[in-house]
Amino acid sequence: MGFHSIKIESDSGEAINACSGHDRIWNGATTVYAECFIMAGMIGSVQFLHCNREANEVAHTLAKFAYDRNESCTWVDEPQVPD
């Protein structure tokens, strides 16, 4: 998408540490973490940040909605701000 600087937040400390290269994780998600680490290397600046679960509630709600409907969606535009 042409991004040069991004911040990625998650309430999973394991995911943040694995994707940022701080920990080596060997489990079912290892290939996903490895791909995130590789893709991060192709972007100029990537920060992996840990946030509390409460701060991530909207993301959890959207992910559950998509999972329950068995659909996926990619949002590439700016969010619309109500007037």
Summary of the structure (lengths in Angstrom):
residues: 83
radius of gyration: 14.5
end to end distance: 28.0
largest distance: 48.0
contacts: 147
relative contact order: 0.19
helix: 43%
strand: 14%
